[in-house]
Amino acid sequence: MATTGAPICITGFMSLILGMILIDSLVSYEKTNDLIETECRVNQVNYTKSINDINNMVKCDCGKRCTSDEGTCLKLFLSTNEIKHQMVGDDVQDRLNTCTFQEKRCKISRGEALMNVKEQADKYSELINTNNTIPCYVYENQIYLSNSFNFDLVIVLSTMFGACMLCCMCASFAVGCENRIDRYYNGGSGSSHTV
């Protein structure tokens, strides 16, 4: 009896999904190769200081079908030897937002959110007008604070992709062999008969 192509479809679909994720990870890896790790000086820190500080607030998710304009925002301005006074991004792997750090989900009280953003800002504010620097990354003339690229993830994805491709090839070979054997024993008709 001929085997269906279900194992081929399943492993082929898994290979396709893993391949797309792997390609995305390899693009991030390429970005990581072009990074310059350097030291930055803190020039300016702007952050949401009160509930009335609308210039330093952003939209945030406050629950099911709810968006608020009261999200806290921290803008950090750094400089390197080559780049002067630039608002920086949080992570090279993320897209650049209007803030270095911004509250995406505003589910805590506004008082607590304002306290959190002030604590975060204070860490950088104390470095203004000092000789102290912080580690940073430069990619295409844009400064970022961190790089979250995970090389181990690429290795795991590559291994899983290779295993799925191998399974797909083995399943294709097995189905092809079984179909040939079935045709041989059934006189080339391609269908199986029971007696």
C-alpha positions in Angstrom: 0.0 0.0 0.0 1.4 3.4 -1.0 2.3 5.9 1.7 0.9 9.3 1.7 3.0 12.4 1.5 2.0 13.6 5.0 5.5 13.2 6.6 6.9 15.2 3.7 4.4 18.0 4.0 4.9 18.2 7.8 8.7 18.3 7.7 8.6 20.6 4.6 6.3 23.1 6.4 8.5 23.0 9.5 11.6 23.5 7.4 10.0 26.5 5.7 9.1 28.1 9.0 12.5 27.5 10.5 14.2 28.7 7.3 12.3 32.0 7.5 13.2 32.5 11.2 16.8 31.5 10.4 17.0 34.1 7.6 15.8 36.8 9.9 18.4 35.8 12.5 21.1 35.9 9.9 20.1 39.4 8.9 20.5 40.4 12.6 23.8 38.6 12.6 25.0 40.7 9.6 23.9 43.8 11.5 26.0 42.7 14.5 29.1 42.3 12.3 28.9 46.0 11.3 28.6 47.2 14.9 31.3 49.3 16.4 31.5 49.0 20.2 32.7 52.2 21.8 32.3 54.5 24.8 29.8 57.3 25.0 29.4 60.4 27.1 26.0 61.4 28.5 25.0 64.9 27.3 21.3 65.2 28.1 18.5 63.3 29.7 14.8 64.2 29.1 12.0 62.2 30.8 8.4 62.4 31.8 8.4 64.4 35.0 4.7 64.8 35.7 1.3 63.7 34.4 1.0 67.1 32.8 4.4 66.8 30.9 2.7 66.0 27.5 5.9 66.8 25.5 7.6 63.7 27.1 4.7 61.3 26.9 3.9 58.5 24.4 1.1 56.2 23.6 1.0 53.0 25.5 -1.2 49.9 25.8 -3.5 50.1 28.8 -5.4 46.8 28.2 -8.0 45.3 25.9 -8.9 47.8 23.2 -7.3 50.6 25.3 -4.6 53.0 24.3 -3.4 55.9 26.5 -1.4 59.0 25.7 0.1 58.9 29.3 3.0 56.5 28.7 6.3 57.6 30.2 9.3 58.3 28.0 13.0 58.7 28.6 15.2 60.3 25.9 18.9 59.8 26.3 21.3 61.9 24.4 24.9 60.6 24.0 28.0 61.5 22.0 31.1 59.7 20.8 34.3 61.1 19.4 32.7 61.1 15.9 29.0 61.7 16.7 27.8 64.7 18.7 24.7 64.9 20.8 22.3 62.2 19.4 19.2 60.6 20.9 20.1 56.9 21.2 18.2 53.7 20.7 17.9 51.1 23.4 18.9 48.0 21.3 20.5 47.6 17.9 18.1 44.7 17.1 15.0 46.8 17.7 13.7 49.7 15.6 14.4 53.2 16.7 11.5 54.8 18.6 10.8 58.3 19.6 12.3 57.5 23.1 15.3 55.6 24.2 13.1 53.8 26.7 9.3 54.1 26.7 6.5 52.5 28.6 4.8 50.2 26.1 2.2 48.8 28.6 0.8 51.3 31.1 -0.9 49.0 33.5 0.7 50.4 36.7 -0.4 53.6 38.4 0.9 56.8 36.9 2.7 57.7 40.1 4.6 54.4 40.1 5.4 54.8 36.4 6.7 58.4 37.0 8.9 57.1 39.8 10.3 54.3 37.7 11.2 56.6 34.8 12.8 59.1 37.2 15.0 56.3 38.8 16.1 55.2 35.4 16.9 58.8 34.3 18.8 59.5 37.5 21.3 56.7 36.6 22.2 58.6 33.5 21.7 62.2 34.8 24.6 61.8 37.3 27.0 61.2 34.4 26.3 64.5 32.7 29.3 66.8 32.6 31.6 64.2 34.0 34.5 62.3 32.3 32.6 59.0 33.0 31.5 57.1 29.9 29.2 54.2 29.3 29.5 51.4 26.8 27.5 51.8 23.6 27.3 50.6 20.0 27.3 52.5 16.7 25.6 51.1 13.7 25.2 53.2 10.5 26.0 56.4 12.5 23.3 55.7 15.0 24.1 55.1 18.7 22.6 52.3 20.7 22.9 51.2 24.3 22.8 47.5 23.8 22.9 44.6 21.4 20.7 41.6 22.3 21.7 39.4 19.4 21.9 35.8 20.5 24.4 33.7 18.5 23.3 30.5 20.3 19.8 31.0 18.8 21.3 30.9 15.3 23.2 27.7 16.1 20.0 26.1 17.4 17.9 27.2 14.5 20.5 26.0 12.0 20.6 22.6 13.6 16.8 22.3 13.7 16.6 23.5 10.1 19.2 21.0 9.0 17.4 18.2 10.9 14.0 19.0 9.3 15.6 19.2 5.8 17.2 15.8 6.4 13.9 14.3 7.7 12.1 15.8 4.6 14.6 14.2 2.3 14.4 10.8 4.1 10.6 10.9 4.0 10.6 11.7 0.3 13.0 8.9 -0.4 11.0 6.4 1.7 7.7 7.4 0.0 9.4 7.1 -3.4 10.8 3.6 -2.6 7.6 2.4 -1.1 5.6 3.6 -4.2 8.1 1.8 -6.5 7.9 -1.4 -4.5 4.1 -1.2 -4.5 4.0 -0.8 -8.3 6.4 -3.7 -8.7 4.3 -6.1 -6.7 1.0 -4.8 -8.2 2.1 -5.2 -11.8 2.8 -1.5 -12.4 -0.8 -0.5 -11.8 0.1 1.8 -8.9 -2.8 0.7 -6.8 -2.8 -2.1 -4.2 -5.2 -5.0 -4.2 -6.2 -7.2 -1.2 -7.0 -10.8 -1.6 
